[in-house]
C-alpha cells in the first residue's frame, strides 16, 4: 500500500486537529463488492468520511455493528 502526501486537515468531534500522515487507496469490501476507496491515514487509524458513505448509499448500524 503506497501512502501519498496530502494537505488535507481534519478535526475530531471535540475540535482537536488530527495528525494526518497521508492518503492511501485501499480495497474496501461492501456487500461482496470491492470498492477502491481513498482514505486518510493517521497514527491511530484509517479514516473514511460521511461523503463517501453517502456516495455509496451506506447505512451504519452502530447498535449491531453493521455497515
C-alpha positions as CSV (number, residue, x, y, z in Angstrom):
1,X,0.0,0.0,0.0
2,X,1.5,3.3,-1.1
3,X,1.0,6.3,1.2
4,X,0.8,9.6,-0.7
5,X,1.3,13.0,0.8
6,X,-1.8,15.1,1.5
7,X,-2.5,18.7,2.6
8,X,-6.0,17.7,3.9
9,X,-6.7,18.8,7.5
10,X,-9.4,17.2,9.7
11,X,-10.7,17.7,13.2
12,X,-12.2,15.3,15.7
13,X,-15.7,15.8,17.2
14,X,-14.0,17.6,20.2
15,X,-12.5,20.1,17.8
16,X,-8.9,18.9,18.1
17,X,-6.9,18.6,14.8
18,X,-5.9,15.1,13.9
19,X,-2.4,14.2,12.7
20,X,-2.6,13.0,9.1
21,X,0.3,11.0,7.7
22,X,-1.0,10.8,4.2
23,X,-3.6,9.2,1.8
24,X,-4.0,5.7,0.6
25,X,-6.3,3.8,-1.8
26,X,-7.5,0.6,-0.2
27,X,-9.8,-2.1,-1.3
28,X,-13.0,-1.8,0.7
29,X,-15.4,-4.8,0.6
30,X,-19.1,-3.9,0.8
31,X,-21.8,-6.5,0.2
32,X,-19.4,-8.7,-1.8
33,X,-18.2,-5.8,-4.0
34,X,-14.7,-4.4,-3.9
35,X,-14.7,-0.6,-4.0
36,X,-11.3,1.2,-4.3
37,X,-11.5,3.8,-1.6
38,X,-9.3,6.8,-0.8
39,X,-8.7,7.1,2.9
40,X,-6.6,9.3,5.2
41,X,-4.0,7.7,7.4
42,X,-3.3,8.9,11.0
43,X,-1.1,7.3,13.6
44,X,-4.2,5.9,15.3
45,X,-6.5,4.9,12.5
46,X,-7.6,4.9,8.9
47,X,-10.4,7.4,8.2
48,X,-13.2,7.5,5.7
49,X,-15.8,10.3,5.7
50,X,-19.5,10.8,5.6
51,X,-19.4,12.0,2.0
52,X,-18.0,8.5,1.0
53,X,-20.8,6.8,3.0
54,X,-23.4,9.0,1.3
55,X,-22.0,8.4,-2.2
56,X,-22.2,4.6,-1.7
57,X,-25.6,4.8,0.0
58,X,-24.3,3.2,3.2
59,X,-26.3,2.8,6.4
60,X,-24.2,2.5,9.6
61,X,-25.9,0.5,12.4
62,X,-23.9,1.2,15.5
63,X,-26.1,-0.9,17.7
64,X,-25.5,-4.1,15.7
65,X,-22.0,-3.1,14.4
66,X,-23.1,-3.3,10.7
67,X,-22.4,-1.2,7.7
